[in-house]
Amino acid sequence: MRSLALDARVGGAYWATPAADLIADYGSRPTGLTSREAHERLARYGTNSLASGEWFPALSVLFRQFRSPLVLILVFAAGMSVLVGERNDAVIVVLIVLISCALSFMQEYRASRAVEALRKRIAQKTTVLRDGTPKGIPALDVVPGDIIQLSAGNLVPADGVILEACDFNVSEAALTGEAFPVAKCPGTLDPRAPLSRRSNSVFTGTSVRSGTARVIAVRTGDSTEFAAIASAIARRSPETEFARGIRRFGYLMSEIMLVIVILVFFANLLLHREPIDSLLFSIALAVGLSPELLPAIISITLARGARTMAQSGVLVRHLEAIENLGSMNLLCTDKTGTLTEGVVHLDACLNVNGVPSPTIHLWARLNASMQTGLQNPLDEAIVATDAPPSSSHYSKVDEIPYDFVRKRLSVIVRKEDDSDGNLLICKGAVENVLAVCTSVLNGDAAEPFTDKAKQAIDEKFRSWSAEGYRVLGLAVCKPEPLHAYRQQEEGLCFGGFLLFLDPPKAGISKSLEALAKRGVGLKMITGDNRHVAVHLANTIGLRSSQILTGQDLSRMTRDSLIARVRDVDLFVEIDPNQKERIIQTLRRAGHVIGYLGDGINDAPALHEADVGISVDGAVDVAREAADIVLLSRDLTVLLEGIDDGRRSFANTMKYISITTSANFGNMISMAFASMFLPFLPLLAKQILLNNLLSDVPALAIAGDKVDREETRSPRRWDIGYVRRFMVSFGLVSSLFDFVTFAGLALLIKAAPATFQTAWFVESLLTELAIVLIVRTRSCFWRSKPSLLLSFLTVATAVLAIAIPYAPFAGYFGFVPLPWPIMTGLLLITVLYLMASEITKYWFLRWDNRVHGRSYSRATKK
């Protein structure tokens, strides 16, 4: 994205240009661009996004199918075959490789397009001035010259210069690494000012912590500061546990394949066989063992899970989060909107004596309606009440926006034709408001704030909180007419209370029970006082005997906190900065954590959790930090997402189980047989055809049915389990392979072509049969596969039997099989099916007894 005239005039140092000149240089105005101007600029400069580096995504997915070293070596070996005159075999090998890669490409590309369409539904939005009025638009449509309105919780969509600001603080950790928010204000700076010193500018990817501002966009897309370091940021992206499990499994299979290729190749050379045939055979064995469809299966499975979850109101931003969601065993959440209805009602406006007061109502209305900072349900509830008649006679002078340290919000107002001057109205947490009060309003008179008065206020506060009310304090004062009012938020007069009611969400108790049945516990992390939290917990059936306050937490060491968090279900009076520490400690204690949050200070906790969950109406910072976005803040929706995540994980493990059972046994058997037979048990092209056909049913695994017991508890990657499973079922497969070898070589004394044809049919049938066995933990006849998986399995089995009699059989070196041999092969397959079912029963009982279900802790770090 190119900038406009400014780059030529001041060398691109926009932070050194006066605001008025900047607006003129960018052809804008204080009221913003017109819709037509914005449309023209968008067409000219492109969307406000970073270039992906993939001009043709389809080609990128296609090339990914050929990244496997084994595939590349196989193609190279086929080329060598052409040079030595074996053209027919080489062509067949290359065709099989191309067909396999094409199948994987079609499935993976379709999955990637589906996921991209889902992501567009939760694209970032921003507010700009268009045609003189505020308008919400996708952040992708921001253009240079746009006037952007920012407030607490927003992500900054473009690099820009501040035109107006009020107590504006921005978190720039993504760019500068500075952990604390940076104060921003209008002005001009030295052209040589480094990024960290540009206090009059904001940058893409940073977030607003407090206050409000109007900004002119000067850089978008690839010309932003964020774009300059985006590649470095991408390299620092943490590896998820799901990705780590795939990587470890890949290492395991690579080690086995490498050993097979080296041993078989050199063993066949020692037997004085053709080097090219030996190389093709050994590589084909490794390809037959490799789970080459695993990337496609994972993409298909997760994309299908994402689509299914989207239909249930759960949008996935990071696909790996689906697996982590299914593995979650502990959900942490605030109470508002999740455990309660989230529709807050202003129930009463009371003076210090607990009597309804129109004056308190008036002050609360002025404070809530005139503040322009962080939007919250409490202010919305106040504004939703009938406005007092006299509120229209007031005008706003200034405000001191809410922040999470003060926990107060002050607005300075002036009444028409009032000679008494301005009035500062402060609203916030009762304790924080009392901290800046020196008097109490009793009737129309201010009285000293004595210990007795404080005790009376505390008693009322605890009483109302125990009844489930959210209580705010309200105080006033007459400030001095200063340019900045922040230092005047002291010496206030406490005026009264605001009582809000947010009833428990309907059916929340049943949702908690459903979570518990799935092995997922719930912990409440709230900034509300202990009395409100305990009242809600008792109402919805959440254990409340063990609570931990923010004050207690701040005094605890890491080890003592780890020992304590296991038994605590209520974390109350928690400072927002303590949420991340709680999540971190719970993870260290061995839990797989999901965190549901929608606020500005929830972003660190969302990052720290194994799976961050937010809602569609959350502030930009929270939504962008989340892995999963709920369209409805409802635990019932989340329950469906958990089940979908577990189904996705179960289907991924099915493919791995299938690949590492019959495939492993068959390839190992052929490797040993090749050293003792006077000919190769299968030609390379026959192995590749076998591998291609056995993969056809695997494409339907992503949509296969999952047994109910697979979704009852969290499941995790366990490479040790995969290794034990592979060895156990591989030995059974090899046993029947050697029985087949003995029958063909010793009893029938089959010719090489007959031996290879019979072994091709038997190995393919056993690989198809094992699909029905290992896809379920129960007896295979009790768990019906999906219709598509059943059809593809049966169709491929029929094709396996028919291939020796097909017209093209000779191209692959196959010959027709006599019916006694075919009958024997079918009998061996049935016996293998029975033996595998018995092995599964024995293996699951033994493994659970000896090793238990070892599901490692998930992590994103």
FENTACOR-V236536 format. One record per residue. N is the residue number from 1. RES is the residue in three letters. NEAR is the number of other ideal C-beta (glycine too) atoms within 12 Angstrom. Layout:
n=N res=RES near=NEAR
n=N res=RES near=NEAR
This chain:
n=1 res=MET near=30
n=2 res=ARG near=20
n=3 res=SER near=35
n=4 res=LEU near=31
n=5 res=ALA near=22
n=6 res=LEU near=35
n=7 res=ASP near=20
n=8 res=ALA near=12
n=9 res=ARG near=19
n=10 res=VAL near=24
n=11 res=GLY near=14
n=12 res=GLY near=22
n=13 res=ALA near=27
n=14 res=TYR near=44
n=15 res=TRP near=37
n=16 res=ALA near=26
n=17 res=THR near=33
n=18 res=PRO near=21
n=19 res=ALA near=32
n=20 res=ALA near=17
n=21 res=ASP near=20
n=22 res=LEU near=39
n=23 res=ILE near=33
n=24 res=ALA near=19
n=25 res=ASP near=26
n=26 res=TYR near=38
n=27 res=GLY near=25
n=28 res=SER near=38
n=29 res=ARG near=23
n=30 res=PRO near=18
n=31 res=THR near=22
n=32 res=GLY near=34
n=33 res=LEU near=35
n=34 res=THR near=24
n=35 res=SER near=21
n=36 res=ARG near=13
n=37 res=GLU near=26
n=38 res=ALA near=31
n=39 res=HIS near=18
n=40 res=GLU near=16
n=41 res=ARG near=32
n=42 res=LEU near=29
n=43 res=ALA near=13
n=44 res=ARG near=18
n=45 res=TYR near=30
n=46 res=GLY near=21
n=47 res=THR near=25
n=48 res=ASN near=40
n=49 res=SER near=28
n=50 res=LEU near=27
n=51 res=ALA near=17
n=52 res=SER near=18
n=53 res=GLY near=13
n=54 res=GLU near=16
n=55 res=TRP near=9
n=56 res=PHE near=12
n=57 res=PRO near=20
n=58 res=ALA near=19
n=59 res=LEU near=14
n=60 res=SER near=19
n=61 res=VAL near=29
n=62 res=LEU near=23
n=63 res=PHE near=19
n=64 res=ARG near=23
n=65 res=GLN near=30
n=66 res=PHE near=26
n=67 res=ARG near=16
n=68 res=SER near=30
n=69 res=PRO near=20
n=70 res=LEU near=35
n=71 res=VAL near=31
n=72 res=LEU near=20
n=73 res=ILE near=28
n=74 res=LEU near=44
n=75 res=VAL near=29
n=76 res=PHE near=23
n=77 res=ALA near=38
n=78 res=ALA near=35
n=79 res=GLY near=23
n=80 res=MET near=25
n=81 res=SER near=32
n=82 res=VAL near=21
n=83 res=LEU near=13
n=84 res=VAL near=18
n=85 res=GLY near=12
n=86 res=GLU near=25
n=87 res=ARG near=16
n=88 res=ASN near=20
n=89 res=ASP near=34
n=90 res=ALA near=29
n=91 res=VAL near=20
n=92 res=ILE near=33
n=93 res=VAL near=44
n=94 res=VAL near=29
n=95 res=LEU near=24
n=96 res=ILE near=37
n=97 res=VAL near=39
n=98 res=LEU near=23
n=99 res=ILE near=22
n=100 res=SER near=38
n=101 res=CYS near=36
n=102 res=ALA near=22
n=103 res=LEU near=31
n=104 res=SER near=37
n=105 res=PHE near=30
n=106 res=MET near=23
n=107 res=GLN near=36
n=108 res=GLU near=37
n=109 res=TYR near=30
n=110 res=ARG near=25
n=111 res=ALA near=33
n=112 res=SER near=31
n=113 res=ARG near=21
n=114 res=ALA near=28
n=115 res=VAL near=35
n=116 res=GLU near=25
n=117 res=ALA near=19
n=118 res=LEU near=32
n=119 res=ARG near=24
n=120 res=LYS near=17
n=121 res=ARG near=24
n=122 res=ILE near=34
n=123 res=ALA near=29
n=124 res=GLN near=35
n=125 res=LYS near=27
n=126 res=THR near=38
n=127 res=THR near=34
n=128 res=VAL near=43
n=129 res=LEU near=34
n=130 res=ARG near=32
n=131 res=ASP near=18
n=132 res=GLY near=15
n=133 res=THR near=16
n=134 res=PRO near=21
n=135 res=LYS near=25
n=136 res=GLY near=21
n=137 res=ILE near=31
n=138 res=PRO near=22
n=139 res=ALA near=35
n=140 res=LEU near=25
n=141 res=ASP near=34
n=142 res=VAL near=49
n=143 res=VAL near=48
n=144 res=PRO near=45
n=145 res=GLY near=43
n=146 res=ASP near=47
n=147 res=ILE near=43
n=148 res=ILE near=47
n=149 res=GLN near=36
n=150 res=LEU near=48
n=151 res=SER near=39
n=152 res=ALA near=37
n=153 res=GLY near=42
n=154 res=ASN near=43
n=155 res=LEU near=38
n=156 res=VAL near=45
n=157 res=PRO near=44
n=158 res=ALA near=49
n=159 res=ASP near=42
n=160 res=GLY near=49
n=161 res=VAL near=47
n=162 res=ILE near=42
n=163 res=LEU near=38
n=164 res=GLU near=26
n=165 res=ALA near=34
n=166 res=CYS near=37
n=167 res=ASP near=35
n=168 res=PHE near=38
n=169 res=ASN near=37
n=170 res=VAL near=46
n=171 res=SER near=36
n=172 res=GLU near=33
n=173 res=ALA near=23
n=174 res=ALA near=30
n=175 res=LEU near=31
n=176 res=THR near=23
n=177 res=GLY near=16
n=178 res=GLU near=19
n=179 res=ALA near=14
n=180 res=PHE near=16
n=181 res=PRO near=28
n=182 res=VAL near=33
n=183 res=ALA near=27
n=184 res=LYS near=39
n=185 res=CYS near=27
n=186 res=PRO near=28
n=187 res=GLY near=24
n=188 res=THR near=24
n=189 res=LEU near=26
n=190 res=ASP near=16
n=191 res=PRO near=18
n=192 res=ARG near=12
n=193 res=ALA near=18
n=194 res=PRO near=16
n=195 res=LEU near=27
n=196 res=SER near=20
n=197 res=ARG near=20
n=198 res=ARG near=34
n=199 res=SER near=27
n=200 res=ASN near=37
n=201 res=SER near=46
n=202 res=VAL near=50
n=203 res=PHE near=44
n=204 res=THR near=43
n=205 res=GLY near=34
n=206 res=THR near=40
n=207 res=SER near=39
n=208 res=VAL near=44
n=209 res=ARG near=44
n=210 res=SER near=41
n=211 res=GLY near=37
n=212 res=THR near=35
n=213 res=ALA near=38
n=214 res=ARG near=34
n=215 res=VAL near=50
n=216 res=ILE near=51
n=217 res=ALA near=51
n=218 res=VAL near=50
n=219 res=ARG near=41
n=220 res=THR near=44
n=221 res=GLY near=35
n=222 res=ASP near=26
n=223 res=SER near=32
n=224 res=THR near=37
n=225 res=GLU near=35
n=226 res=PHE near=33
n=227 res=ALA near=28
n=228 res=ALA near=20
n=229 res=ILE near=21
n=230 res=ALA near=25
n=231 res=SER near=16
n=232 res=ALA near=14
n=233 res=ILE near=20
n=234 res=ALA near=14
n=235 res=ARG near=10
n=236 res=ARG near=13
n=237 res=SER near=16
n=238 res=PRO near=20
n=239 res=GLU near=18
n=240 res=THR near=31
n=241 res=GLU near=36
n=242 res=PHE near=40
n=243 res=ALA near=26
n=244 res=ARG near=25
n=245 res=GLY near=36
n=246 res=ILE near=31
n=247 res=ARG near=18
n=248 res=ARG near=24
n=249 res=PHE near=35
n=250 res=GLY near=26
n=251 res=TYR near=17
n=252 res=LEU near=32
n=253 res=MET near=34
n=254 res=SER near=21
n=255 res=GLU near=19
n=256 res=ILE near=32
n=257 res=MET near=35
n=258 res=LEU near=23
n=259 res=VAL near=22
n=260 res=ILE near=37
n=261 res=VAL near=34
n=262 res=ILE near=21
n=263 res=LEU near=24
n=264 res=VAL near=41
n=265 res=PHE near=33
n=266 res=PHE near=20
n=267 res=ALA near=26
n=268 res=ASN near=36
n=269 res=LEU near=21
n=270 res=LEU near=14
n=271 res=LEU near=21
n=272 res=HIS near=11
n=273 res=ARG near=25
n=274 res=GLU near=24
n=275 res=PRO near=21
n=276 res=ILE near=30
n=277 res=ASP near=35
n=278 res=SER near=33
n=279 res=LEU near=34
n=280 res=LEU near=46
n=281 res=PHE near=46
n=282 res=SER near=41
n=283 res=ILE near=43
n=284 res=ALA near=47
n=285 res=LEU near=48
n=286 res=ALA near=43
n=287 res=VAL near=44
n=288 res=GLY near=50
n=289 res=LEU near=43
n=290 res=SER near=40
n=291 res=PRO near=42
n=292 res=GLU near=39
n=293 res=LEU near=39
n=294 res=LEU near=35
n=295 res=PRO near=31
n=296 res=ALA near=37
n=297 res=ILE near=38
n=298 res=ILE near=39
n=299 res=SER near=37
n=300 res=ILE near=38
n=301 res=THR near=46
n=302 res=LEU near=43
n=303 res=ALA near=35
n=304 res=ARG near=37
n=305 res=GLY near=46
n=306 res=ALA near=43
n=307 res=ARG near=30
n=308 res=THR near=29
n=309 res=MET near=41
n=310 res=ALA near=32
n=311 res=GLN near=18
n=312 res=SER near=26
n=313 res=GLY near=27
n=314 res=VAL near=44
n=315 res=LEU near=38
n=316 res=VAL near=45
n=317 res=ARG near=36
n=318 res=HIS near=34
n=319 res=LEU near=38
n=320 res=GLU near=40
n=321 res=ALA near=45
n=322 res=ILE near=46
n=323 res=GLU near=47
n=324 res=ASN near=47
n=325 res=LEU near=54
n=326 res=GLY near=51
n=327 res=SER near=44
n=328 res=MET near=49
n=329 res=ASN near=36
n=330 res=LEU near=40
n=331 res=LEU near=45
n=332 res=CYS near=46
n=333 res=THR near=52
n=334 res=ASP near=43
n=335 res=LYS near=43
n=336 res=THR near=36
n=337 res=GLY near=33
n=338 res=THR near=43
n=339 res=LEU near=44
n=340 res=THR near=36
n=341 res=GLU near=25
n=342 res=GLY near=30
n=343 res=VAL near=21
n=344 res=VAL near=30
n=345 res=HIS near=24
n=346 res=LEU near=34
n=347 res=ASP near=26
n=348 res=ALA near=30
n=349 res=CYS near=35
n=350 res=LEU near=32
n=351 res=ASN near=32
n=352 res=VAL near=38
n=353 res=ASN near=21
n=354 res=GLY near=22
n=355 res=VAL near=17
n=356 res=PRO near=18
n=357 res=SER near=27
n=358 res=PRO near=22
n=359 res=THR near=27
n=360 res=ILE near=37
n=361 res=HIS near=34
n=362 res=LEU near=32
n=363 res=TRP near=43
n=364 res=ALA near=46
n=365 res=ARG near=35
n=366 res=LEU near=41
n=367 res=ASN near=45
n=368 res=ALA near=42
n=369 res=SER near=31
n=370 res=MET near=32
n=371 res=GLN near=40
n=372 res=THR near=33
n=373 res=GLY near=38
n=374 res=LEU near=35
n=375 res=GLN near=28
n=376 res=ASN near=35
n=377 res=PRO near=29
n=378 res=LEU near=38
n=379 res=ASP near=32
n=380 res=GLU near=21
n=381 res=ALA near=31
n=382 res=ILE near=40
n=383 res=VAL near=24
n=384 res=ALA near=19
n=385 res=THR near=27
n=386 res=ASP near=14
n=387 res=ALA near=20
n=388 res=PRO near=22
n=389 res=PRO near=12
n=390 res=SER near=18
n=391 res=SER near=29
n=392 res=SER near=15
n=393 res=HIS near=17
n=394 res=TYR near=28
n=395 res=SER near=20
n=396 res=LYS near=24
n=397 res=VAL near=28
n=398 res=ASP near=30
n=399 res=GLU near=38
n=400 res=ILE near=38
n=401 res=PRO near=41
n=402 res=TYR near=42
n=403 res=ASP near=30
n=404 res=PHE near=32
n=405 res=VAL near=20
n=406 res=ARG near=25
n=407 res=LYS near=35
n=408 res=ARG near=38
n=409 res=LEU near=45
n=410 res=SER near=46
n=411 res=VAL near=41
n=412 res=ILE near=37
n=413 res=VAL near=37
n=414 res=ARG near=25
n=415 res=LYS near=24
n=416 res=GLU near=13
n=417 res=ASP near=9
n=418 res=ASP near=16
n=419 res=SER near=9
n=420 res=ASP near=15
n=421 res=GLY near=18
n=422 res=ASN near=29
n=423 res=LEU near=36
n=424 res=LEU near=42
n=425 res=ILE near=50
n=426 res=CYS near=48
n=427 res=LYS near=48
n=428 res=GLY near=42
n=429 res=ALA near=34
n=430 res=VAL near=41
n=431 res=GLU near=28
n=432 res=ASN near=31
n=433 res=VAL near=39
n=434 res=LEU near=34
n=435 res=ALA near=24
n=436 res=VAL near=33
n=437 res=CYS near=36
n=438 res=THR near=21
n=439 res=SER near=25
n=440 res=VAL near=33
n=441 res=LEU near=33
n=442 res=ASN near=23
n=443 res=GLY near=15
n=444 res=ASP near=11
n=445 res=ALA near=13
n=446 res=ALA near=23
n=447 res=GLU near=21
n=448 res=PRO near=17
n=449 res=PHE near=27
n=450 res=THR near=16
n=451 res=ASP near=11
n=452 res=LYS near=14
n=453 res=ALA near=25
n=454 res=LYS near=24
n=455 res=GLN near=15
n=456 res=ALA near=24
n=457 res=ILE near=36
n=458 res=ASP near=24
n=459 res=GLU near=18
n=460 res=LYS near=30
n=461 res=PHE near=36
n=462 res=ARG near=22
n=463 res=SER near=22
n=464 res=TRP near=30
n=465 res=SER near=32
n=466 res=ALA near=21
n=467 res=GLU near=24
n=468 res=GLY near=31
n=469 res=TYR near=33
n=470 res=ARG near=39
n=471 res=VAL near=40
n=472 res=LEU near=48
n=473 res=GLY near=46
n=474 res=LEU near=49
n=475 res=ALA near=44
n=476 res=VAL near=39
n=477 res=CYS near=32
n=478 res=LYS near=23
n=479 res=PRO near=32
n=480 res=GLU near=16
n=481 res=PRO near=17
n=482 res=LEU near=17
n=483 res=HIS near=12
n=484 res=ALA near=18
n=485 res=TYR near=30
n=486 res=ARG near=26
n=487 res=GLN near=15
n=488 res=GLN near=28
n=489 res=GLU near=37
n=490 res=GLU near=24
n=491 res=GLY near=22
n=492 res=LEU near=36
n=493 res=CYS near=35
n=494 res=PHE near=45
n=495 res=GLY near=44
n=496 res=GLY near=42
n=497 res=PHE near=44
n=498 res=LEU near=45
n=499 res=LEU near=37
n=500 res=PHE near=39
n=501 res=LEU near=28
n=502 res=ASP near=32
n=503 res=PRO near=26
n=504 res=PRO near=31
n=505 res=LYS near=28
n=506 res=ALA near=17
n=507 res=GLY near=18
n=508 res=ILE near=34
n=509 res=SER near=22
n=510 res=LYS near=19
n=511 res=SER near=32
n=512 res=LEU near=34
n=513 res=GLU near=20
n=514 res=ALA near=25
n=515 res=LEU near=38
n=516 res=ALA near=24
n=517 res=LYS near=18
n=518 res=ARG near=36
n=519 res=GLY near=27
n=520 res=VAL near=39
n=521 res=GLY near=31
n=522 res=LEU near=41
n=523 res=LYS near=46
n=524 res=MET near=44
n=525 res=ILE near=48
n=526 res=THR near=44
n=527 res=GLY near=34
n=528 res=ASP near=40
n=529 res=ASN near=36
n=530 res=ARG near=29
n=531 res=HIS near=32
n=532 res=VAL near=43
n=533 res=ALA near=40
n=534 res=VAL near=31
n=535 res=HIS near=34
n=536 res=LEU near=42
n=537 res=ALA near=35
n=538 res=ASN near=22
n=539 res=THR near=24
n=540 res=ILE near=34
n=541 res=GLY near=21
n=542 res=LEU near=35
n=543 res=ARG near=21
n=544 res=SER near=25
n=545 res=SER near=13
n=546 res=GLN near=22
n=547 res=ILE near=34
n=548 res=LEU near=37
n=549 res=THR near=29
n=550 res=GLY near=31
n=551 res=GLN near=18
n=552 res=ASP near=24
n=553 res=LEU near=29
n=554 res=SER near=17
n=555 res=ARG near=13
n=556 res=MET near=23
n=557 res=THR near=13
n=558 res=ARG near=16
n=559 res=ASP near=12
n=560 res=SER near=15
n=561 res=LEU near=27
n=562 res=ILE near=22
n=563 res=ALA near=16
n=564 res=ARG near=25
n=565 res=VAL near=37
n=566 res=ARG near=20
n=567 res=ASP near=19
n=568 res=VAL near=35
n=569 res=ASP near=37
n=570 res=LEU near=41
n=571 res=PHE near=44
n=572 res=VAL near=36
n=573 res=GLU near=32
n=574 res=ILE near=40
n=575 res=ASP near=27
n=576 res=PRO near=30
n=577 res=ASN near=25
n=578 res=GLN near=34
n=579 res=LYS near=41
n=580 res=GLU near=31
n=581 res=ARG near=29
n=582 res=ILE near=49
n=583 res=ILE near=43
n=584 res=GLN near=28
n=585 res=THR near=36
n=586 res=LEU near=39
n=587 res=ARG near=34
n=588 res=ARG near=22
n=589 res=ALA near=26
n=590 res=GLY near=22
n=591 res=HIS near=36
n=592 res=VAL near=42
n=593 res=ILE near=49
n=594 res=GLY near=49
n=595 res=TYR near=49
n=596 res=LEU near=49
n=597 res=GLY near=51
n=598 res=ASP near=39
n=599 res=GLY near=42
n=600 res=ILE near=43
n=601 res=ASN near=37
n=602 res=ASP near=44
n=603 res=ALA near=38
n=604 res=PRO near=29
n=605 res=ALA near=44
n=606 res=LEU near=42
n=607 res=HIS near=34
n=608 res=GLU near=32
n=609 res=ALA near=47
n=610 res=ASP near=46
n=611 res=VAL near=53
n=612 res=GLY near=45
n=613 res=ILE near=49
n=614 res=SER near=45
n=615 res=VAL near=36
n=616 res=ASP near=29
n=617 res=GLY near=24
n=618 res=ALA near=37
n=619 res=VAL near=35
n=620 res=ASP near=38
n=621 res=VAL near=42
n=622 res=ALA near=42
n=623 res=ARG near=38
n=624 res=GLU near=35
n=625 res=ALA near=40
n=626 res=ALA near=39
n=627 res=ASP near=45
n=628 res=ILE near=53
n=629 res=VAL near=43
n=630 res=LEU near=41
n=631 res=LEU near=28
n=632 res=SER near=22
n=633 res=ARG near=35
n=634 res=ASP near=31
n=635 res=LEU near=41
n=636 res=THR near=26
n=637 res=VAL near=31
n=638 res=LEU near=42
n=639 res=LEU near=36
n=640 res=GLU near=32
n=641 res=GLY near=47
n=642 res=ILE near=46
n=643 res=ASP near=35
n=644 res=ASP near=37
n=645 res=GLY near=50
n=646 res=ARG near=40
n=647 res=ARG near=37
n=648 res=SER near=47
n=649 res=PHE near=43
n=650 res=ALA near=39
n=651 res=ASN near=44
n=652 res=THR near=45
n=653 res=MET near=44
n=654 res=LYS near=43
n=655 res=TYR near=42
n=656 res=ILE near=41
n=657 res=SER near=40
n=658 res=ILE near=47
n=659 res=THR near=44
n=660 res=THR near=38
n=661 res=SER near=46
n=662 res=ALA near=48
n=663 res=ASN near=49
n=664 res=PHE near=44
n=665 res=GLY near=40
n=666 res=ASN near=50
n=667 res=MET near=46
n=668 res=ILE near=38
n=669 res=SER near=39
n=670 res=MET near=46
n=671 res=ALA near=40
n=672 res=PHE near=22
n=673 res=ALA near=33
n=674 res=SER near=39
n=675 res=MET near=26
n=676 res=PHE near=20
n=677 res=LEU near=30
n=678 res=PRO near=17
n=679 res=PHE near=28
n=680 res=LEU near=37
n=681 res=PRO near=44
n=682 res=LEU near=45
n=683 res=LEU near=40
n=684 res=ALA near=46
n=685 res=LYS near=40
n=686 res=GLN near=44
n=687 res=ILE near=47
n=688 res=LEU near=43
n=689 res=LEU near=42
n=690 res=ASN near=45
n=691 res=ASN near=44
n=692 res=LEU near=38
n=693 res=LEU near=37
n=694 res=SER near=43
n=695 res=ASP near=41
n=696 res=VAL near=33
n=697 res=PRO near=40
n=698 res=ALA near=47
n=699 res=LEU near=40
n=700 res=ALA near=35
n=701 res=ILE near=44
n=702 res=ALA near=40
n=703 res=GLY near=31
n=704 res=ASP near=39
n=705 res=LYS near=26
n=706 res=VAL near=38
n=707 res=ASP near=23
n=708 res=ARG near=19
n=709 res=GLU near=19
n=710 res=GLU near=30
n=711 res=THR near=31
n=712 res=ARG near=24
n=713 res=SER near=26
n=714 res=PRO near=40
n=715 res=ARG near=40
n=716 res=ARG near=35
n=717 res=TRP near=36
n=718 res=ASP near=28
n=719 res=ILE near=28
n=720 res=GLY near=23
n=721 res=TYR near=33
n=722 res=VAL near=37
n=723 res=ARG near=24
n=724 res=ARG near=26
n=725 res=PHE near=39
n=726 res=MET near=36
n=727 res=VAL near=24
n=728 res=SER near=31
n=729 res=PHE near=43
n=730 res=GLY near=36
n=731 res=LEU near=24
n=732 res=VAL near=38
n=733 res=SER near=43
n=734 res=SER near=32
n=735 res=LEU near=26
n=736 res=PHE near=39
n=737 res=ASP near=40
n=738 res=PHE near=28
n=739 res=VAL near=27
n=740 res=THR near=41
n=741 res=PHE near=32
n=742 res=ALA near=23
n=743 res=GLY near=26
n=744 res=LEU near=36
n=745 res=ALA near=26
n=746 res=LEU near=15
n=747 res=LEU near=16
n=748 res=ILE near=21
n=749 res=LYS near=14
n=750 res=ALA near=29
n=751 res=ALA near=20
n=752 res=PRO near=23
n=753 res=ALA near=26
n=754 res=THR near=28
n=755 res=PHE near=40
n=756 res=GLN near=41
n=757 res=THR near=39
n=758 res=ALA near=44
n=759 res=TRP near=48
n=760 res=PHE near=44
n=761 res=VAL near=45
n=762 res=GLU near=48
n=763 res=SER near=47
n=764 res=LEU near=43
n=765 res=LEU near=43
n=766 res=THR near=46
n=767 res=GLU near=48
n=768 res=LEU near=43
n=769 res=ALA near=41
n=770 res=ILE near=45
n=771 res=VAL near=41
n=772 res=LEU near=41
n=773 res=ILE near=40
n=774 res=VAL near=45
n=775 res=ARG near=40
n=776 res=THR near=34
n=777 res=ARG near=30
n=778 res=SER near=22
n=779 res=CYS near=20
n=780 res=PHE near=26
n=781 res=TRP near=13
n=782 res=ARG near=16
n=783 res=SER near=27
n=784 res=LYS near=18
n=785 res=PRO near=32
n=786 res=SER near=27
n=787 res=LEU near=14
n=788 res=LEU near=20
n=789 res=LEU near=33
n=790 res=SER near=25
n=791 res=PHE near=18
n=792 res=LEU near=29
n=793 res=THR near=37
n=794 res=VAL near=23
n=795 res=ALA near=19
n=796 res=THR near=32
n=797 res=ALA near=31
n=798 res=VAL near=19
n=799 res=LEU near=28
n=800 res=ALA near=40
n=801 res=ILE near=31
n=802 res=ALA near=21
n=803 res=ILE near=34
n=804 res=PRO near=33
n=805 res=TYR near=21
n=806 res=ALA near=19
n=807 res=PRO near=12
n=808 res=PHE near=18
n=809 res=ALA near=23
n=810 res=GLY near=17
n=811 res=TYR near=20
n=812 res=PHE near=34
n=813 res=GLY near=31
n=814 res=PHE near=35
n=815 res=VAL near=25
n=816 res=PRO near=21
n=817 res=LEU near=33
n=818 res=PRO near=19
n=819 res=TRP near=13
n=820 res=PRO near=17
n=821 res=ILE near=30
n=822 res=MET near=25
n=823 res=THR near=18
n=824 res=GLY near=27
n=825 res=LEU near=40
n=826 res=LEU near=25
n=827 res=LEU near=20
n=828 res=ILE near=33
n=829 res=THR near=36
n=830 res=VAL near=19
n=831 res=LEU near=23
n=832 res=TYR near=37
n=833 res=LEU near=32
n=834 res=MET near=22
n=835 res=ALA near=31
n=836 res=SER near=40
n=837 res=GLU near=29
n=838 res=ILE near=20
n=839 res=THR near=32
n=840 res=LYS near=31
n=841 res=TYR near=21
n=842 res=TRP near=18
n=843 res=PHE near=31
n=844 res=LEU near=29
n=845 res=ARG near=14
n=846 res=TRP near=17
n=847 res=ASP near=26
n=848 res=ASN near=17
n=849 res=ARG near=11
n=850 res=VAL near=15
n=851 res=HIS near=18
n=852 res=GLY near=14
n=853 res=ARG near=25
n=854 res=SER near=19
n=855 res=TYR near=31
n=856 res=SER near=23
n=857 res=ARG near=28
n=858 res=ALA near=40
n=859 res=THR near=31
n=860 res=LYS near=35
n=861 res=LYS near=20
